[in-house]
Amino acid sequence: KHLDEEIAEIKNEVVSTYTGGLNKNDIPYIYDAYAYNYFEEVHKTEYNYPISFVVTNQARDGVEANSRGITYGDLYKSLPFDNYLVLCKTTKSDLGSFQNPSYRNNYWIPGSGQISTKTQWSSFKSSLSSSETYYFLTINYLSEGSYYAPYCEVVENFMEEDAMPRNIIKRYLSGYPSNCSF
C-alpha cells in the first residue's frame, strides 16, 4: 500500500503503442525472436556463437487489445516469472529430447521463424549435421529443469535484469509488429 504510486508508475508505463493486443500463444515466439535480437545486440561480441534456435515455454496470459497500447504491467501479467536468458549448447542426437510432451515448446529458428509442430521440428533436426555442436538460447527454467538439463550444457547465464523475458520484449516491443519475424 505504501508503494502504490511507485508501482503504478512502473506498471502503467506504455512500452508500445500497438493497440492490437498479443495472443497468449504468440508471446513465446515474440520473445524468442526478441531474445535472439537481444543476444546479437548485447552479447554477440563476447559470445560469438552461431545461434541455431531459441526455445521457450508458454506465456501465462495474453495482452488484450486496447487504445492505450501495451504497458509494462501487461507484460508482467503475461510473463510474471523472473527467468533469464541462457546460452546453451547441445548435439544433434540430444535434440530429439527437446520434444517434452509435458510442455508446449515454442521454437524459433533465426532466418526461418517459428516451428510449432513436431513435424517441423523433425525436419529442422534432419537438416543438421550429426558431428556439429549447436548453440541455442532458452530461459533458465528450461535449462535447469530436470527434463532439459541432461540434454544441454549451459555456456552462459545472462542474469542481468535486462535479460528477463518481459524486459527483453519491452526493449523491442515499440517496433512491433514490423520488427518481429515470428
Secondary structure, DSSP 8 states (H G I E B T S, - for coil): -TTHHHHHHHHT-EEE---S-B-TTTHHHHHHHHHHHHIIIIITTTS---EEEEEE---S--B---TT-EEHHHHHHHS-S---EEEEEEEHHHHGGG--TTS--EEEETTTEEE-SHHHHHHHHHTS-TT-EEEEEEEHHHHHSTTTGGG-EEEEEE-SGGGSHHHHHHHHGGGTTTT---
